[in-house]
Amino acid sequence: MQFLINLLRGEVWLEVEGAFPERFLNICAANNIPFWDLAWKSETRLQVRVTRKNYKLLTAYAARAMCKITPLKQEGLPFFLGRFRRRYALLVGLAVCLIAVAVLSSFVLDIRVTGNQTVSTGRILTELRDLGVRVGTYGPSIDSGEIRHKLLLRIPELSWFTLNRSGCRANVIVRERIAKPKIVDASIPSNIVSTKAGIITRVEVLQGAPQVVTGSTVLPGELLISGVDDVESAAGNGSSTGARFVHAMGSVYARTWYTLQAETPLTAYAKQYTGEKKSRYSLLWGESCINFYGNGRISYDNYDKIEKIYSLRLSDSFMLPLSLRKEGYAEYKIEKAAVNRPSAENYLKGVLDNRLKDAIGDGETLHKSYTVKEENNVLCVTLLGECQEQIGTLVEMPQSGR
C-alpha cells in the first residue's frame, strides 16, 4: 500500500556526497523529512529516496551539511504527467474527450428492452419514440412516471413497465399481462354436438349422458353428449326416477376425411435484372439524416432498393447513434417466364398441409395422399387426408328446454 502511495505522490532517488553525509541525515530527521531505502556507497557517499514535495527543500539542508545532492531517478504519477505539460494539442484533446464524455453521458445512446416475450421489441421502441424516448434524447428530461402511465395505456398487453437510465444507456424492463382464463359457467345446461362428420373412435364423458358409441357414424350438428341426465332410483335396480339438466362435459374423438385443393398457373411474370445499379449514402445521427446525394432521383422505372446500415460500435453490445446508410438500387424488367413445375408442386403441397393442420387443430393426421394434374397450363394439387380429431363442441340448451 505504501508503495502505491509513493507512486501517486512521486519520489526521487538522491545521491548525497560530502565529508560527513550523516549530518545531512540528522538534519532531515530533525526537520521531520522522511527518507527510506538508505544505501551507503562509501564513507562519503550514500543513496536515499525522498518524496517529490520534500526534494525541493533538501538543497538548502545539503549546503548546511556541506554536502552535494544529485538526483538519480524520478518516479511516480506527477513526473509522468509532467511530461505532457508542454504538449498543448494533447492537453486540448484530453480536455475535449473529458467534456465529450461528460456531455454524451447525459444523452441516451442505447436503449435495451428486456422481459418481453409476446410483445415485440420493435413495437415497444416505436411507442417510446412517439413518447419522446429515442437515441439522442436528453436523459434528465425523461419523466419515467409519465412515460410509464402512457405506455401501459398504449400497449394493454403489458402489466408493468420501468425505465432506468445507467449513464448513456436506457434499460427498459417490462412484464406482460397474464391473460384471464375463460370461466365456464357449469350451472348452464348444455349439450355437446358434433361439428364435423366422421366415425367415432373414442368417447370420454365427464358429465352428461353419452348418445354415441365407438364405431358410430355422425353428421355435423348431431347430439354426442346430452345435458339431460337420468336420475337413478335409490332401489339400485337401474330404474329412473326422473331427469335433471346438467352442463355436459367431455370429449368425443372421430375419424374424419378431408379433400383440399390448390392450384397455380405455370407461367408468371418475374423480375429480370438488367445489371444497372446505383448507390447513395447518408449519415445518420440519432433521428437526423445528412444526405450525400442531394435531391437526385432514381431514373429507373422498376427497381429494388436494398438498404444497409453500418453502425459505429464501441463493443458488440454498445452501439453509438452515429451510422452510415447505404442505399442500393438495382434495375429490373418484368418479363413473362415459366414456373418451375417441381417447385410449384412442392409449394402447393405445403399450402395444403398448412390448411389441413389449421382444420384439425390439435388432432392428428393418420394418412394423406396427393393427386397432381396439369390442365390448360395450370397445375392443380388435391390432398386427401384421413385424420383423428376432437369433434364435439358445447352448445347451450334453449330456455324452453330447461
N, C-alpha and C positions, 0 to 999 in steps of 0.2 A: 504493500500500500504506500509506504514512504517513497519507494522508487517512482511510482506514478505521480505522486505529489511533486517530487523534484523535477520530473519531466514537464509538468504543467507550468511550474513557476520558473524553470530554467536554471541551469547550473553551469559552472565554469571550472575547468581544470587549471590550476595555477602551479607554477614553479617558483619557489622562493629561494633566493640565493643571497648570502651575506655572511659576515663573520660570526654572528650569533642569531641564526634563524629562529631559535627557541624564543627569543624576545618577541618576535612577530606573533608567535602562537599565544604568548602570555597577554599581549595587547588585545588580540581577538577575544580571548576568554574574558578579559576584564571589561570589554565593551559588549558582551553578550552576542558576539557574532559566531554563529555555528559553523563548524567545518567538519569534514569527515574524509574517510579514505586517506589518512595521512600515511605517506611513504617516504622514508629517509633514503636519499640517493647517495649522500656523502655527509661528512661532518658540517659542511657549509651549504648544503643544498637539499631541499625537500619538495615533495609534491603534495598538494592538498586540494580538496574540492569544496567550493562555496556556492551560495546561491547567486543568481544574476543580480538581485537587488543589492546585496552586500558587497559585490565585487567593486562597485563604484567607490566605496568608502575605504577600500584596502590600500589604495595608492598612498594616501597620507599616513596610514598606520605603518606601511613598509618603510617610509622615509624616516619615521621616528625610530624604527628598529635598525636603521642603517642597512636595509635590505632592498633588493630589487625583485619585483614580481614580473613574471612573464606568463601571459595566458597561453595555454597549450591547446585547449579544445573547449568548444561551447556546444552545449546540448540543451534540448527542450523546445517546447512549443513557441515561446516568444522569439527565439532565434530563427526558427523555421518560418514563422510569419514575417519576420523582419526582412527576409529575402525579397518579398514582394512589395515592399513599401514604395519603390520607385517604378514599379510596373503598373502604370496608371490604367492601361487598357484592361489588364487583368482584374484590377480592383473595380473598374466600372462594370465589367462583365459579371463579376461576383455580386455586385450590388443589384444589377438588373435581374439576375437569377433569383436573388432573395426576394426582391419585390414581386417578380412574376409568380413565385411560389406562394407568397402571401396573398396576392390578388386572386390567382386561379383557384386557390383552396376555398375561396368564398363562393365559387360558382359550381354548379352541378355539371360534371363532365362525364359521368357514367351513372346509369340507372339499372339496378338489378332487382328483378322480381322473383320472389320465392313463395312457395306454399300453394300455388295454383295447380290444378290437375285438369279440370274440365274447361275452365275459363282460360282462353288463350292469353299468352303474354302480350301479343300484339294488340288485343282488344284493351287490356289494362293500360298499356302505354299510350294508345290512341286517346282514351278518356283522360289520362293525366295530361296529355299535350293540350287537350281542349280546356283543361282547368289551369293551364299555365305552368305545368311542371314538365320541362323538357331539357335536353342537353343545352347548356348555356344559361340556364335560369340562375338568377342571383339567390344563393342559398338562404340568407337571413330573411328574404321576403316571402318564403314559403310558409303558409299557415297550415300546419298539418291537421289541426282540428277541423277547419272549414273544408279542406280537401277531403278528409275522411267522410264527412257527412254527405257531401255532394257525390262522391264516387260511389258510395253504398246505394244511393238513390238511382244512379245511372246503371249500375250493374247489380240487379237484385239477387243474382246467384251468389254474391259474396255476403258473408255474415260479419266479417271483421277485417279491418284494414289499418295499417300503420305505416308511416313514412319516417324513417330515421336517417339523418344525414351524418355521414362519417367523412369529414374532410370534403373532398370533391365528389364523393360517391353518395348517391341516394339509394338506400336499401328499402325496398317496398316489400312488406310482408302481408300476405292475405290469408284468410281462411274461408273456405267455401261453405255455403249453406247446405245443410243436410236436408234432402227432400222429405217432406212429410209423408209418412206411409199412408196408403189408401186404407181407410177404415171401412170394413164391411159390416153393415147392419144385419146381424144374424136374426133379428126379430121379424124381418120382412119375409113372408112366404114366397118361395121362388122355386122354379123348375130348372133343370139343366137339359138343354135341347141340342140337337146336332147342328153344326154349321156347314158340314160337308157330307157328301155321300161316301159310303165305304162299308167295309166288313169289320165288325167289332172283333178286336183281339184281346182286350183286357178291360175289366170294369172294376173301378175302385170307388166304393161308396163309403163316405164318412157320415152322411145324414141324408135321409130320404129313402124312397122306395125305388130300386132299380127296375127299369122297364125293358131292358135288353140283356142278352146273354152273349157269351163268346160265340162267334160264328154268325150272329145276326147281321142282316143287311139293312142299312138305314139310309134314309134320304135327308137332305137338308131340312131343318125345322122339325124333325121327328123328336118325340119325347124320349130322353135317355134315363134321367133320374127324376122321379116325381117328388114334388114338395108335399103331396098328400100321403101321409103315412098312417097305416092301420095301427090301432091301439090293441095290443094282445090282451085277451081275457086273463084275469087272475087265476082262473082254473088251471091254466097251463096246458089245455088241450088243443091249442092252436087256433081257437075261435077268436073273433074280433068283436070288440065292444063299441067300435066307432072309429073315427078318423081324426087326425089332427093336421094342422097346417104347419110345415117346418120350412126352414131355409135349406134347400138341398145343397149338399156339398159332396164333391167327389171328382174323379177324373175318368174319362172314357176314351180309350185308345182304339184306333181303327186303321186298317189298311186303306189307303187312298191312291188314286191314279190321276196323273196329270198329263195333258197334251199341250205343250207350249211350242210356239213357232216364232221364228225371227228371220228376216231377210234383208239383203243389201244388194245394191247394184254392183256389177263387176267392172264398171267404168266410173271414174270420178275425176273431178278437177283437182289438180295438185299443183304445188308450187315448184317452179323450176328456176333455180338461182342463176343469174346471168354472170356472176363473178364481180360485178361492180360493188365496191364498198366505200364507205366514208366513216370517219371517226370525228367526234367532237369531245372536248374536255371542259370540265368546270371544276372549280374549287368550292368545297362545302365547308362552312364554319357554323356549327350549330344548325340553326334554321336558315341561315343566309347562304346565298349562292352567288359566285362570281363566275360568269361565263367567259371563256376564252375564244368564242367563235362569233361574237356579235349577234346580229339578228338574222344571220344567213339561214335559209330554209333548205330542206332536202328536196332535190329536184326529181326524185324517183316517184312514180305513180304508186307502185306497190313495193313495200319493203318491210323487213323485220328489224326490230330495234332490240339490241342486246346491251344491257347496262351493267357495268361492273364498277364497284366502289372499292378503292384501295384506302383503307383506314390507317391512320397513324396510331401505333400501339406502343405503350411502354412495356407491356407484358401480354401474355396470352389472355389474361382476364381483365386488363385495363386498357380501354380504348379512349384516345383523345378525340375531341369533337372536330378535328381537322382531318379532311379526307379528300381524295381526288376521285372524281367521277368520270368514267369513260363511256361514251355513248357510241355504239357501233351500229351502222345501218347497212343492211345487205339487200340489194335489189333482187326482186324475183318477178316472174311472169306466171300467169295462170294458164295452164295447158291441160288438155284432156289426156288422161293416162289410164292404163289398165291396172286394176286392183289385183294384187297377188292373191290367187284363189286359196291356197292353204292358210295364209294369214287371215283372210276374211272368214274362212270356215272356223278357225280357232277362236276368232273374236266373237262370232255368233254363238258358239258353244259356251263361251264364258258368260255371255249375256244371259243365256237361258239357264245356266247353272245358278246365277245370282237370283234370277226371278223365282226359281224353284225353292231356293233357300228362304227367300222372303215369304213365299206362300206357306211353307210348312213350319216356319218359326223354329221352335225347339225340337221339332220332330227329326226323324232320321230317314235317309234315302236307302231303300232296300235294293232297288235295281233301277238302272236307267239306260236308255239306248237312244241313238241319234239316227235320223234319216236325212240325207243330204240330196238335194236335187237342184239342177240349174235349168232355168226356163226364161227365154227372152232376155238373156244376159243378166238375169237376176238370180243370185244364189239364195236358196231357202233351206234352212235347217229346222228340223222338227225334233223335239225332245219328248220321249215317252218315259215317264218316271213312275215307279211304284214306291210308295212311302208308308211310314207308320207315324201317326201324329195324334195329338190330343184334339178331339173334335167337339167337345162339349163346351157350351157357353151358358152363363147364368141369365135367366130371364125371369123377371118378377111376375107373379101372378096378378091378373086383373083384380080390381077391387071387388067385383061381384063374385069372384071365386073364393074369397076368404070366408 
